[in-house]
């Protein structure tokens, strides 16, 4: 799909997109087009979200790679849904190996088709709940977006995080409150260095994330 002639109902890539995706911008634009098409028809993206696919969704997700400095690392995306953040991150960071965990069959089918359409070789789709992969799948980084509040999310993400690895949970204005709610659970899940920060300062609205490091026994 060419960037020069996007369909009328798909927003053009903003200038900042080239800074985030570099020479992968055309792949990112193809992903936006898929989200606006089958992402909507499959119920993964609401039709009202189409005009803001770049700013609110794809760019917002791609920049979390700034919180993942280690190259050639495995990343587990819990509850991947429409591939946000997993596919956006895989496009922006081809050096990372993305594992998308999603329990719903129609969503995993859509994810697999999208991965193939985009020609992504650094993505693997797994059907099942996060709990199903304890002991069989783990990542240097584990991420999630709009899945659950942090106290519940930690129970799904922490067991999939390697010792010394990080949970990078995408959150909005509630990040600080959610971290306070989860404080009592940090020791249970062997998590330290918990903090709220932002990534994507080049964006009009930087992305807020909670970062927690896993230590000790798995």
Backbone as numpy.savetxt, mean C-alpha at the origin, in Angstrom:
# Nx Ny Nz CAx CAy CAz Cx Cy Cz
-0.79 1.69 -22.68 -1.63 2.88 -22.68 -0.76 4.11 -22.68
-1.07 5.08 -23.49 -0.24 6.27 -23.65 -0.68 7.36 -22.69
0.28 8.07 -22.15 -0.03 9.20 -21.29 -0.57 10.38 -22.08
-0.27 10.44 -23.37 -0.59 11.62 -24.15 -2.06 11.74 -24.48
-2.82 10.65 -24.40 -4.22 10.72 -24.76 -5.10 9.89 -23.82
-5.17 10.30 -22.54 -5.98 9.55 -21.60 -7.46 9.70 -21.93
-8.28 8.70 -21.63 -9.71 8.84 -21.83 -10.24 10.07 -21.10
-11.36 10.59 -21.58 -11.86 11.86 -21.07 -12.19 11.83 -19.58
-12.62 10.67 -19.07 -13.06 10.60 -17.68 -11.93 10.26 -16.71
-10.72 10.16 -17.19 -9.57 9.86 -16.34 -8.73 11.11 -16.18
-8.44 11.51 -14.96 -7.65 12.73 -14.77 -6.24 12.57 -15.30
-5.72 13.64 -15.87 -4.33 13.63 -16.34 -3.39 13.59 -15.15
-2.21 13.04 -15.38 -1.23 12.97 -14.30 -0.77 14.37 -13.90
-0.80 14.69 -12.61 -0.29 16.00 -12.17 1.23 16.05 -12.31
1.77 17.24 -12.29 3.22 17.40 -12.49 4.03 16.62 -11.47
3.54 16.54 -10.23 4.31 15.88 -9.18 4.44 14.38 -9.44
3.56 13.81 -10.27 3.60 12.38 -10.53 4.92 11.95 -11.17
5.49 12.81 -12.00 6.76 12.46 -12.63 7.89 12.42 -11.61
7.77 13.19 -10.55 8.79 13.17 -9.49 8.68 11.89 -8.67
7.47 11.41 -8.49 7.26 10.21 -7.67 7.58 8.94 -8.45
7.14 8.89 -9.73 7.27 7.66 -10.51 8.42 7.65 -11.51
8.99 8.80 -11.83 10.11 8.84 -12.76 9.77 8.20 -14.08
10.65 7.29 -14.54 10.42 6.64 -15.83 9.35 5.57 -15.78
8.71 5.40 -14.63 7.60 4.45 -14.49 6.25 5.17 -14.55
6.25 6.41 -14.96 5.03 7.20 -14.96 3.97 6.61 -15.89
4.38 6.10 -17.02 3.40 5.54 -17.94 2.71 4.31 -17.36
3.45 3.52 -16.60 2.85 2.36 -15.94 1.86 2.84 -14.88
2.23 3.88 -14.14 1.32 4.44 -13.14 0.05 4.97 -13.79
0.18 5.61 -14.94 -0.99 6.13 -15.65 -1.89 4.98 -16.12
-1.29 3.88 -16.54 -2.08 2.72 -16.94 -2.83 2.15 -15.74
-2.21 2.16 -14.57 -2.87 1.69 -13.36 -4.06 2.58 -13.01
-3.89 3.89 -13.12 -4.99 4.82 -12.87 -6.15 4.54 -13.83
-5.82 4.27 -15.10 -6.87 3.98 -16.09 -7.63 2.70 -15.73
-6.92 1.69 -15.24 -7.58 0.44 -14.84 -8.47 0.68 -13.63
-7.99 1.45 -12.67 -8.80 1.76 -11.49 -10.08 2.48 -11.89
-9.97 3.41 -12.85 -11.14 4.18 -13.29 -12.11 3.33 -14.09
-11.63 2.21 -14.62 -12.46 1.35 -15.45 -12.95 0.15 -14.63
-12.20 -0.93 -14.63 -12.65 -2.14 -13.93 -12.58 -2.00 -12.41
-11.73 -1.09 -11.92 -11.72 -0.85 -10.48 -13.07 -0.35 -10.00
-13.71 0.48 -10.82 -15.04 0.99 -10.49 -16.10 -0.09 -10.73
-16.05 -0.74 -11.89 -17.08 -1.73 -12.22 -17.05 -2.94 -11.28
-15.89 -3.23 -10.70 -15.78 -4.34 -9.74 -16.04 -3.89 -8.30
-16.37 -2.63 -8.11 -16.70 -2.14 -6.79 -15.51 -1.90 -5.88
-14.32 -1.79 -6.46 -13.12 -1.56 -5.65 -12.87 -0.08 -5.40
-13.33 0.75 -6.32 -13.19 2.20 -6.23 -14.56 2.81 -6.51
-14.98 3.76 -5.70 -16.24 4.42 -5.95 -16.13 5.36 -7.14
-17.17 5.48 -7.95 -17.10 6.34 -9.14 -16.77 7.79 -8.81
-17.14 8.25 -7.63 -16.84 9.63 -7.25 -15.36 9.83 -6.96
-14.63 8.73 -6.80 -13.19 8.84 -6.52 -12.36 9.01 -7.79
-12.95 8.77 -8.95 -12.18 8.81 -10.20 -11.45 10.14 -10.40
-12.09 11.30 -10.20 -11.36 12.56 -10.43 -10.15 12.76 -9.52
-10.11 12.05 -8.41 -8.98 12.23 -7.49 -8.16 10.96 -7.30
-8.17 10.12 -8.31 -7.38 8.89 -8.23 -5.90 9.17 -8.04
-5.38 10.14 -8.75 -3.95 10.44 -8.62 -3.62 10.93 -7.22
-4.25 12.05 -6.82 -3.85 12.72 -5.59 -4.23 11.95 -4.33
-5.44 11.44 -4.27 -5.95 10.83 -3.04 -5.55 9.38 -2.90
-5.25 8.71 -4.00 -5.03 7.28 -3.95 -3.63 6.85 -4.43
-3.35 7.01 -5.70 -2.13 6.43 -6.25 -0.86 7.13 -5.75
-0.81 8.44 -5.84 0.37 9.16 -5.35 0.47 9.04 -3.83
-0.64 9.16 -3.17 -0.69 9.07 -1.72 -0.11 7.76 -1.22
-0.32 6.69 -2.01 0.19 5.36 -1.64 1.64 5.16 -2.07
1.98 5.63 -3.25 3.32 5.39 -3.78 4.42 5.97 -2.89
4.15 7.10 -2.25 5.19 7.77 -1.48 5.55 7.06 -0.19
4.77 6.05 0.23 5.16 5.36 1.47 6.48 4.62 1.29
6.92 4.48 0.06 8.23 3.90 -0.18 9.34 4.68 0.49
9.10 5.95 0.79 10.09 6.76 1.50 10.35 6.21 2.90
9.38 5.50 3.44 9.54 4.90 4.77 10.13 3.50 4.69
10.53 3.10 3.49 11.10 1.76 3.26 12.44 1.90 2.55
13.47 2.35 3.25 14.75 2.65 2.59 15.53 1.44 2.11
15.26 0.27 2.67 16.04 -0.91 2.29 15.64 -1.40 0.90
16.61 -1.56 0.02 16.34 -2.03 -1.33 16.24 -3.56 -1.35
15.55 -4.05 -2.38 15.38 -5.50 -2.57 14.70 -6.17 -1.39
13.85 -5.43 -0.70 13.16 -5.96 0.47 11.80 -6.52 0.08
11.32 -7.45 0.92 9.98 -7.99 0.73 8.99 -7.13 1.52
7.87 -6.78 0.86 6.83 -5.96 1.48 5.52 -6.74 1.42
4.82 -6.84 2.55 3.52 -7.50 2.60 2.46 -6.42 2.75
1.50 -6.41 1.83 0.39 -5.46 1.87 -0.85 -6.21 2.35
-1.30 -5.91 3.56 -2.42 -6.62 4.18 -3.73 -5.96 3.79
-4.66 -6.76 3.25 -5.95 -6.23 2.81 -5.79 -5.32 1.61
-5.13 -5.83 0.57 -4.70 -4.99 -0.54 -5.85 -4.37 -1.33
-6.99 -5.05 -1.42 -8.15 -4.46 -2.08 -7.89 -4.09 -3.52
-7.85 -2.80 -3.80 -7.62 -2.28 -5.15 -6.14 -2.10 -5.45
-5.29 -2.78 -4.69 -3.86 -2.63 -4.92 -3.31 -1.34 -4.36
-3.98 -0.85 -3.33 -3.56 0.39 -2.68 -3.30 0.09 -1.21
-2.05 0.14 -0.80 -0.92 0.75 -1.51 -0.07 -0.17 -2.38
-0.30 -1.48 -2.35 0.65 -2.43 -2.91 1.06 -2.20 -4.35
0.10 -2.03 -5.26 0.46 -1.89 -6.67 1.09 -0.53 -6.95
0.59 0.51 -6.31 1.21 1.83 -6.49 2.66 1.80 -6.04
2.92 1.12 -4.93 4.28 1.00 -4.41 5.15 0.15 -5.33
4.59 -0.93 -5.85 5.34 -1.80 -6.76 5.76 -1.07 -8.03
4.93 -0.16 -8.50 5.27 0.62 -9.69 6.36 1.63 -9.38
6.21 2.33 -8.27 7.19 3.36 -7.92 8.53 2.78 -7.49
8.51 1.57 -6.90 9.72 0.94 -6.37 9.88 -0.46 -6.94
10.33 -0.59 -8.19 10.49 -1.91 -8.79 11.53 -2.77 -8.09
12.34 -2.16 -7.21 13.33 -2.94 -6.46 12.69 -3.73 -5.33
11.48 -3.38 -4.91 10.81 -4.07 -3.82 10.01 -5.25 -4.34
9.87 -6.27 -3.51 9.06 -7.43 -3.85 7.76 -7.35 -3.05
6.65 -7.13 -3.75 5.37 -6.92 -3.10 4.56 -8.20 -3.03
4.01 -8.48 -1.84 3.12 -9.62 -1.64 1.78 -9.05 -1.17
0.77 -9.20 -2.02 -0.54 -8.63 -1.74 -1.44 -9.68 -1.11
-1.90 -9.44 0.10 -2.74 -10.37 0.84 -4.16 -9.83 0.84
-5.08 -10.61 0.29 -6.47 -10.17 0.16 -7.38 -11.40 0.26
-8.40 -11.38 1.14 -9.22 -12.58 1.34 -10.32 -12.79 0.30
-10.74 -11.76 -0.40 -11.89 -11.89 -1.29 -11.46 -12.35 -2.68
-12.12 -13.41 -3.18 -11.73 -14.02 -4.45 -11.85 -13.06 -5.62
-12.93 -12.28 -5.68 -13.09 -11.38 -6.82 -12.02 -10.29 -6.82
-11.56 -9.91 -5.64 -10.50 -8.91 -5.57 -9.15 -9.50 -5.95
-8.86 -10.70 -5.49 -7.57 -11.30 -5.88 -7.54 -11.58 -7.37
-8.69 -11.95 -7.95 -8.74 -12.15 -9.40 -8.45 -10.85 -10.13
-9.06 -9.77 -9.65 -8.81 -8.46 -10.26 -7.34 -8.05 -10.09
-6.80 -8.26 -8.91 -5.39 -7.91 -8.68 -4.46 -8.68 -9.62
-4.70 -9.98 -9.76 -3.85 -10.80 -10.63 -3.94 -10.34 -12.08
-5.15 -10.02 -12.53 -5.32 -9.53 -13.91 -4.62 -8.20 -14.10
-4.71 -7.33 -13.10 -4.07 -6.02 -13.19 -2.56 -6.14 -13.19
-2.03 -7.00 -12.36 -0.58 -7.23 -12.34 -0.10 -7.69 -13.72
-0.84 -8.60 -14.32 -0.47 -9.09 -15.64 -0.59 -7.99 -16.70
-1.65 -7.21 -16.64 -1.86 -6.14 -17.61 -0.76 -5.09 -17.54
-0.28 -4.81 -16.33 0.75 -3.80 -16.14 2.16 -4.35 -16.37
2.27 -5.65 -16.50 3.58 -6.25 -16.71 4.48 -6.18 -15.50
3.88 -6.22 -14.32 4.67 -6.13 -13.08 5.26 -7.49 -12.73
6.56 -7.54 -12.56 7.23 -8.80 -12.25 7.65 -8.89 -10.78
7.34 -7.86 -10.01 7.75 -7.83 -8.61 6.56 -7.92 -7.67
5.48 -8.55 -8.14 4.26 -8.65 -7.34 3.75 -10.09 -7.32
3.34 -10.54 -6.13 2.67 -11.83 -5.99 1.39 -11.63 -5.20
0.30 -12.21 -5.67 -1.00 -12.06 -5.03 -1.32 -13.31 -4.23
-1.77 -13.12 -2.99 -2.11 -14.24 -2.11 -3.56 -14.08 -1.66
-4.37 -15.12 -1.86 -5.74 -15.07 -1.38 -5.82 -15.66 0.01
-6.36 -14.90 0.94 -6.54 -15.38 2.30 -6.49 -14.22 3.28
-6.79 -14.51 4.53 -6.70 -13.52 5.59 -5.26 -13.45 6.09
-4.90 -12.35 6.69 -3.54 -12.21 7.22 -3.20 -13.35 8.17
-4.18 -13.78 8.98 -3.93 -14.84 9.95 -3.54 -16.15 9.27
-4.00 -16.35 8.04 -3.71 -17.60 7.33 -2.24 -17.74 6.95
-1.50 -16.63 6.97 -0.12 -16.66 6.48 0.93 -16.57 7.58
0.47 -16.66 8.82 1.44 -16.65 9.92 2.36 -17.86 9.80
3.64 -17.62 9.79 4.61 -18.68 9.69 4.99 -19.05 8.28
4.24 -18.57 7.28 4.56 -18.92 5.89 4.89 -17.71 5.04
4.59 -16.51 5.53 4.87 -15.29 4.76 5.25 -14.19 5.73
6.33 -13.51 5.42 6.74 -12.38 6.25 7.49 -11.38 5.39
7.60 -10.14 5.88 8.26 -9.11 5.11 9.11 -8.20 5.97
10.10 -7.62 5.35 10.90 -6.59 6.03 10.00 -5.40 6.36
9.02 -5.17 5.50 8.02 -4.14 5.73 6.62 -4.75 5.56
5.71 -4.36 6.42 4.31 -4.77 6.30 3.48 -3.50 6.33
2.57 -3.36 5.37 1.80 -2.14 5.27 0.32 -2.46 5.12
-0.51 -1.45 5.35 -1.96 -1.59 5.19 -2.55 -0.19 5.10
-3.68 -0.12 4.40 -4.39 1.15 4.23 -5.89 0.91 4.39
-6.51 1.68 5.25 -7.96 1.65 5.42 -8.49 0.24 5.69
-7.77 -0.52 6.53 -8.18 -1.89 6.85 -8.86 -1.96 8.22
-8.24 -1.37 9.23 -8.80 -1.39 10.59 -8.04 -0.37 11.42
-8.61 -0.02 12.56 -7.88 0.85 13.48 -6.67 0.09 14.02
-5.70 0.84 14.49 -4.39 0.27 14.80 -4.42 -0.88 15.81
-5.19 -0.82 16.91 -5.16 -1.95 17.85 -5.48 -3.29 17.18
-6.47 -3.32 16.31 -6.81 -4.56 15.60 -5.80 -4.86 14.51
-5.34 -3.82 13.82 -4.41 -3.99 12.71 -3.10 -4.63 13.15
-2.64 -4.29 14.36 -1.37 -4.83 14.84 -1.42 -6.35 14.94
-2.57 -6.89 15.32 -2.70 -8.34 15.45 -2.59 -9.06 14.12
-2.89 -8.37 13.04 -2.77 -8.94 11.71 -1.38 -8.71 11.11
-0.82 -7.54 11.36 0.44 -7.16 10.70 1.69 -7.62 11.44
1.68 -7.54 12.77 2.89 -7.85 13.52 3.41 -9.27 13.27
2.54 -10.31 13.24 3.06 -11.66 13.01 3.66 -11.86 11.63
3.37 -10.96 10.69 3.92 -11.07 9.34 5.18 -10.22 9.16
5.58 -9.52 10.21 6.73 -8.62 10.14 7.99 -9.32 10.63
9.03 -9.30 9.84 10.29 -9.91 10.24 10.85 -9.22 11.48
11.62 -9.96 12.26 12.33 -9.35 13.38 13.25 -8.27 12.82
13.16 -7.09 13.37 13.93 -5.96 12.86 13.24 -5.22 11.73
12.06 -5.72 11.34 11.29 -5.09 10.27 10.31 -4.08 10.80
9.65 -3.39 9.88 8.75 -2.29 10.25 7.34 -2.50 9.73
6.37 -2.17 10.57 5.00 -1.97 10.12 4.88 -0.51 9.68
4.37 -0.30 8.49 4.16 1.06 7.98 2.66 1.17 7.69
1.91 1.67 8.66 0.46 1.73 8.56 0.03 3.11 8.07
-0.69 3.12 6.94 -1.18 4.39 6.40 -2.39 4.85 7.22
-2.31 6.07 7.71 -3.38 6.62 8.53 -3.58 8.09 8.19
-4.69 8.63 8.64 -4.97 10.05 8.41 -4.88 10.83 9.70
-5.85 11.70 9.91 -5.82 12.58 11.07 -5.94 11.82 12.39
-6.44 10.58 12.32 -6.62 9.80 13.55 -5.36 9.10 14.02
-4.24 9.27 13.32 -3.03 8.50 13.61 -2.59 8.61 15.06
-2.52 9.81 15.57 -2.07 10.00 16.94 -2.97 9.31 17.95
-4.27 9.45 17.77 -5.23 8.83 18.67 -5.14 7.30 18.60
-4.97 6.77 17.39 -4.90 5.31 17.24 -3.64 4.76 17.90
-2.56 5.50 17.81 -1.33 5.03 18.44 -1.49 5.01 19.96
-2.16 6.00 20.51 -2.44 6.02 21.95 -3.29 4.80 22.33
-4.30 4.49 21.52 -5.16 3.34 21.77 -4.38 2.03 21.78
-3.35 1.96 20.95 -2.61 0.71 20.77 -1.41 0.57 21.70
-1.10 1.56 22.49 0.12 1.54 23.30 0.22 0.29 24.17
-0.90 -0.11 24.76 -0.87 -1.26 25.67 -0.57 -2.56 24.95
-0.69 -2.58 23.61 -0.47 -3.80 22.84 0.94 -3.91 22.26
1.71 -2.86 22.37 3.02 -2.86 21.72 3.93 -3.95 22.30
3.94 -4.13 23.61 4.78 -5.15 24.22 4.33 -6.54 23.78
3.02 -6.76 23.73 2.48 -8.06 23.33 3.01 -8.47 21.96
3.08 -7.52 21.04 3.49 -7.82 19.67 4.96 -7.50 19.42
5.73 -7.24 20.49 7.17 -6.99 20.38 7.47 -5.82 19.45
6.78 -4.71 19.69 6.93 -3.54 18.84 7.54 -2.39 19.63
8.47 -1.70 18.99 9.15 -0.57 19.62 9.26 0.57 18.61
9.79 1.70 19.09 10.05 2.87 18.24 8.80 3.31 17.48
7.66 3.23 18.12 6.41 3.62 17.46 6.35 5.14 17.30
6.01 5.57 16.10 5.95 7.01 15.87 5.02 7.34 14.71
4.49 8.54 14.74 3.67 9.07 13.65 4.53 10.04 12.86
4.52 9.90 11.55 5.31 10.79 10.70 4.59 10.97 9.37
5.14 11.81 8.52 4.58 12.01 7.19 5.63 11.71 6.14
5.16 11.27 4.98 6.02 11.03 3.82 5.37 11.71 2.63
6.16 11.92 1.59 5.61 12.56 0.40 5.46 14.05 0.54
6.49 14.71 1.05 6.41 16.16 1.23 6.21 16.90 -0.08
6.52 16.24 -1.20 6.32 16.89 -2.50 4.84 16.98 -2.88
4.00 16.19 -2.21 2.57 16.19 -2.52 1.87 17.37 -1.85
0.77 17.83 -2.44 0.00 18.89 -1.79 -0.48 18.49 -0.40
-0.79 17.20 -0.23 -1.24 16.67 1.06 -0.40 15.45 1.40
0.70 15.63 2.15 1.57 14.49 2.48 0.81 13.38 3.19
1.36 12.17 3.09 0.73 10.97 3.64 1.19 10.75 5.08
0.24 10.52 5.97 0.54 10.24 7.37 0.65 8.74 7.58
1.73 8.32 8.23 1.91 6.90 8.52 2.32 6.72 9.97
1.98 5.55 10.50 2.50 5.12 11.81 3.53 4.04 11.53
4.72 4.20 12.07 5.80 3.24 11.86 6.13 2.57 13.19
6.18 1.26 13.18 6.50 0.48 14.39 7.50 -0.60 14.01
8.53 -0.77 14.82 9.56 -1.78 14.54 9.35 -3.02 15.41
9.54 -4.19 14.79 9.34 -5.46 15.50 10.68 -5.99 16.01
10.69 -6.46 17.22 11.92 -6.98 17.81 11.61 -8.29 18.53
12.64 -8.97 18.98 12.49 -10.16 19.81 11.98 -11.35 19.05
11.39 -12.28 19.77 10.92 -13.53 19.17 9.72 -13.27 18.28
9.62 -14.03 17.19 8.50 -13.87 16.27 7.27 -14.56 16.81
